[in-house]
Amino acid sequence: MKIFVPPIKSQGIKTKLVPWIMDLAPKTNGKWIEPFLGTGVVAFNSGYKKAILNDTNPHIINFYKGLQKKAITAPLIKQYLELEGELLSKADNNGYEHYLKVRSRFNSEFSPYDFIFLSRAGFNGMMRFNKKGNWNIPFCKKPDRFAQAYITKITNQVAAVSQIIQPKPNWIFHNKSFADIIPLATENDIIYCDPPYYGRYVDYFNGWTEKDEELLFTLLSKTKAKFILSTWHHNDWRENEMITKFWNKFNIVTKDHFYHSGGNIENRRTVVEALVCNFEADNFQQHNHGLREKLKERQLTFQLLDQEAESSRIQV
C-alpha cells in the first residue's frame, strides 16, 4: 500500500500504522468521519470520496480548507519556503532569530504558510500551543532546515494531498468539538477516532482529560455507525487504565509500535498500540496483524537469493 504523507508534521502521526488501520476498516458506502483529524494521514489514505473531517486545532483546518479552495498551492508553498528558508539560514543566533520572527508573526496573523514553516522547523516535530492559543515550541536549531531537497519533499506532499482532497460538499472540514461530529454519523458511515492518548504525552491543541475519554466512550457506544478508535494498550511500565475502564466492552486488536514523543524516555520506547472497534474482527490477527505474512515474504526472498547464489557457484 502506497502511503500519502501529509505536509503537516506532528508527533504521534499514524503514517506507519495506516496499513494496519485500513486492513481492519470495513468498506462502507457512506462517509469517512474523523472527529480528530490531526495531520490527516489516515483520512488521506482512506480512499473515501465523501468525508467529514474535524479538528479543534483551527490552524490544521484552515490549512486544508486553503488546499481545498486552491488558495494554497504547491508552487506557492515552494516559493514561500525558499524565501523563508534562505532568511533562516542567514539569520543571527544560528537561525533562531528568524524562527522567532516567524513564530511571532504566526501568533498574531495565523498564516497557514507560517504554520507549515513552524511545524517543520519546530523542535523534535512537536506541535504545542499555550493557553492563549500561541505556538510555543522552540526552534529545531537547524538553520539549513529548508534545503532544496526538503522543500521539494514538502511541495510534493502538498501537491499530492491537493489531489486527494475532494471539493465541497463531498469533503467537509469542521473546527468543532468531537462531540458535535460523532452524532452526524449514520449507519452507513465509518468513524475513525485518534484522540490524544490519556496518560501519555499529550501533543494536542486543547489537552485531554478522563472526562473527555468518558464522553467519547458514551458517544461511540450510542452511534449506529461502525467505528475504529486508536489508543495505547500498555508499555513496559504500565497499562492504559482507560482500556479496562471503558474500551474492553468492544473488540480490541493490538500491535507493537515505536513512538518518538516528547522528552520523557517513557514516551520514546515501544508501546503496544490498540485499535478498538464495534464490529467483528474474527479474520484479523489479534496481535501484530500482517507480521507473519511479512516474515514469510522475507524468508522467501532469502531463499531465492540463496538459490541464485548456489546456482552461480555451480556454474562457476
C-alpha positions in Angstrom: 0.0 0.0 0.0 1.4 3.3 -1.0 1.1 5.8 1.8 0.4 9.5 1.1 2.2 11.5 3.8 0.7 14.9 4.6 2.7 18.2 4.7 1.9 18.9 8.3 4.3 17.3 10.7 3.4 16.3 14.2 4.5 13.7 16.8 2.3 10.6 17.0 1.5 10.7 13.3 0.0 7.4 12.2 1.9 7.0 8.9 3.4 3.6 9.7 0.1 2.4 11.2 -2.1 3.3 8.2 -2.0 -0.1 6.5 -2.9 -1.8 9.8 -5.8 0.6 10.3 -7.1 0.3 6.8 -6.9 -3.5 6.8 -9.2 -3.5 9.8 -11.6 -0.8 8.4 -14.6 -2.3 6.7 -15.7 -0.9 3.3 -18.9 1.0 3.5 -20.9 3.1 1.0 -21.1 6.0 3.4 -18.8 8.7 4.6 -15.4 8.6 6.3 -15.7 10.6 9.5 -12.8 11.8 11.7 -13.5 13.8 14.8 -9.8 14.2 15.4 -8.2 14.8 12.1 -4.7 15.7 13.2 -2.2 15.7 10.3 -4.9 13.9 8.2 -2.7 11.0 7.2 -5.4 8.3 7.8 -8.1 10.3 6.0 -5.9 10.9 3.0 -5.2 7.2 2.7 -8.8 6.1 3.3 -9.9 6.2 -0.3 -13.3 7.7 0.5 -14.8 10.2 -1.8 -17.1 11.6 0.9 -15.8 12.7 4.3 -16.5 14.8 7.4 -13.1 15.9 8.9 -12.8 17.8 12.1 -10.2 19.1 14.5 -10.2 21.6 17.3 -6.9 23.0 16.1 -8.1 25.8 13.8 -4.7 26.0 12.0 -4.9 22.4 10.7 -8.4 23.0 9.4 -7.6 26.4 7.9 -4.6 24.9 6.0 -6.6 22.0 4.5 -9.5 24.3 3.6 -7.0 26.5 1.8 -5.8 23.5 -0.2 -9.4 22.6 -0.9 -10.2 26.0 -2.2 -6.9 26.1 -4.2 -6.0 29.3 -2.2 -2.9 27.4 -1.1 -1.0 25.6 -3.8 2.3 23.6 -4.2 4.0 26.3 -6.2 3.1 29.0 -3.6 4.4 26.8 -0.8 7.6 26.2 -2.7 8.1 29.9 -3.2 7.3 30.7 0.4 9.7 28.1 1.8 12.5 29.1 -0.5 12.3 32.7 0.7 11.9 31.9 4.4 14.4 29.1 4.3 17.1 31.5 2.9 16.3 34.1 5.6 16.5 31.3 8.2 19.9 30.2 7.0 21.4 33.7 7.2 19.7 34.8 10.5 21.6 35.6 13.7 21.9 33.1 16.5 22.3 30.2 14.2 18.9 30.9 12.6 17.0 31.3 15.9 16.2 35.0 15.3 14.3 34.3 12.1 12.4 31.4 13.7 11.3 33.7 16.5 10.2 36.3 13.9 8.1 33.8 12.1 6.7 32.4 15.3 5.7 35.9 16.5 4.2 36.7 13.1 2.2 33.5 13.2 0.9 34.1 16.7 -0.6 37.5 15.5 -1.6 36.7 11.9 -2.1 32.9 11.9 -0.8 32.5 8.3 -1.2 28.8 7.1 2.2 29.3 5.4 3.8 30.2 8.7 2.0 27.2 10.2 3.8 24.8 7.8 7.1 26.5 8.5 6.7 26.1 12.2 5.5 22.5 12.0 8.7 21.7 10.0 11.2 23.8 11.9 10.0 23.3 15.5 11.9 21.2 18.0 11.5 17.4 17.6 8.5 17.7 15.3 6.3 18.9 18.2 3.1 20.9 17.8 2.1 22.7 21.0 0.2 25.8 21.9 -0.1 27.7 25.2 -3.3 28.7 26.9 -3.6 31.8 24.8 -3.5 29.7 21.6 0.0 30.7 20.7 2.6 28.4 19.2 5.3 27.9 21.9 7.7 25.3 20.5 11.4 26.2 20.3 13.5 26.0 17.2 15.0 22.7 16.0 18.4 24.5 15.8 18.9 23.7 12.1 19.5 26.9 10.2 19.6 24.9 6.9 16.4 23.1 7.7 14.8 24.1 4.4 17.4 22.7 2.0 16.1 22.4 -1.6 15.5 18.6 -1.3 13.4 19.2 1.9 11.4 21.9 0.2 10.8 19.6 -2.8 9.6 16.9 -0.4 7.1 19.2 1.3 6.0 20.7 -2.0 5.3 17.2 -3.4 3.3 16.3 -0.3 1.2 19.4 -0.8 0.6 18.6 -4.4 -0.4 15.0 -3.6 -2.8 15.9 -0.8 -4.3 18.7 -3.0 -5.3 16.0 -5.5 -6.8 13.7 -2.7 -8.9 16.3 -1.0 -12.4 16.4 -2.6 -14.3 19.6 -3.2 -17.2 20.6 -1.0 -19.7 19.2 -0.3 -18.0 15.8 -0.8 -15.4 16.6 1.8 -16.4 18.9 4.7 -13.9 20.3 7.2 -15.0 21.5 10.6 -13.3 23.2 13.6 -15.6 22.0 16.4 -15.7 19.7 19.4 -15.7 15.9 18.6 -19.0 15.8 20.5 -20.5 17.8 17.6 -19.2 15.5 14.9 -19.9 11.9 16.1 -23.7 12.4 16.2 -23.6 13.3 12.5 -22.7 9.7 11.5 -25.3 7.3 10.0 -25.3 3.5 10.0 -23.6 3.5 6.6 -20.6 5.7 7.7 -17.4 4.7 9.4 -15.8 6.8 12.2 -12.1 6.8 12.8 -11.1 8.4 16.1 -7.5 9.2 17.0 -7.9 11.3 20.2 -5.0 12.3 22.4 -3.7 9.4 24.4 -4.8 9.6 28.0 -2.0 9.1 30.5 0.8 9.7 27.9 2.4 12.8 26.5 -0.4 14.9 25.0 0.6 16.9 22.0 -2.8 18.5 21.3 -4.5 21.9 20.9 -6.8 21.6 23.9 -5.4 18.8 26.1 -7.3 15.7 27.1 -8.9 14.5 30.4 -10.6 11.4 31.7 -13.9 13.3 31.3 -13.1 13.7 27.6 -12.4 10.0 27.3 -15.7 9.1 29.0 -17.7 11.4 26.8 -16.0 9.9 23.7 -16.9 6.4 25.0 -20.5 7.4 25.6 -20.9 8.9 22.1 -19.3 5.9 20.3 -21.4 3.5 22.4 -24.5 5.1 21.0 -23.5 5.5 17.4 -25.1 3.4 14.7 -22.0 3.8 12.5 -19.0 1.4 12.6 -16.1 2.9 14.4 -12.4 2.4 14.9 -10.6 4.0 17.8 -6.8 4.3 18.1 -5.3 4.3 21.6 -2.5 2.7 23.5 -2.8 -0.6 25.3 0.3 -0.9 27.5 4.0 -0.4 27.6 6.9 -1.7 29.7 5.8 0.4 32.7 2.1 0.3 32.9 -1.3 -0.4 31.2 -3.8 2.1 29.8 -6.4 2.2 32.6 -8.9 3.5 30.1 -8.9 0.1 28.3 -10.2 -1.6 31.5 -12.5 1.3 32.5 -14.2 1.8 29.1 -13.0 0.1 25.9 -12.9 -3.6 26.9 -16.6 -3.6 26.0 -15.6 -3.6 22.4 -13.3 -5.7 20.2 -9.6 -4.8 20.5 -6.6 -5.7 18.3 -3.1 -4.7 19.2 0.3 -4.1 17.5 3.8 -3.3 18.7 4.8 0.3 17.7 7.6 2.7 18.4 6.9 6.4 19.1 9.3 9.4 19.4 7.2 11.5 21.6 8.3 14.3 23.9 11.3 14.5 26.2 10.3 11.7 28.6 12.2 8.5 28.0 9.0 6.5 28.7 7.5 8.1 25.6 10.4 7.0 23.4 10.0 3.3 23.8 7.9 0.6 22.2 4.3 0.8 23.1 1.5 -1.7 22.3 -0.9 0.2 20.1 -4.6 -0.7 20.2 -7.5 -0.5 17.7 -10.9 -0.6 19.4 -13.9 -1.4 17.1 -17.6 -2.1 17.4 -17.7 -4.8 14.6 -16.4 -8.3 14.3 -12.7 -8.8 13.5 -12.5 -12.6 13.5 -10.3 -12.8 10.4 -7.9 -10.2 11.8 -4.9 -11.3 13.8 -5.3 -10.2 17.4 -1.7 -9.0 17.7 0.7 -7.7 15.1 -1.6 -8.4 12.2 0.3 -8.9 8.9 3.6 -9.6 10.5 3.6 -13.3 9.7 3.0 -12.6 6.0 5.9 -10.1 6.0 8.2 -12.7 7.6 7.2 -15.3 5.1 7.9 -12.9 2.2 11.3 -12.0 3.7 12.1 -15.7 4.2 11.1 -16.5 0.6 13.3 -13.6 -0.6 16.3 -15.0 1.3 15.6 -18.5 -0.1 15.5 -17.2 -3.7 18.8 -15.3 -3.1 20.4 -18.4 -1.7 19.2 -20.4 -4.7 20.6 -17.9 -7.1 23.9 -17.8 -5.2 24.1 -21.6 -5.3 23.3 -21.7 -9.0 26.0 -19.1 -9.8 28.5 -21.2 -7.7 27.7 -24.4 -9.6 28.0 -22.7 -13.0 31.5 -21.3 -12.0 
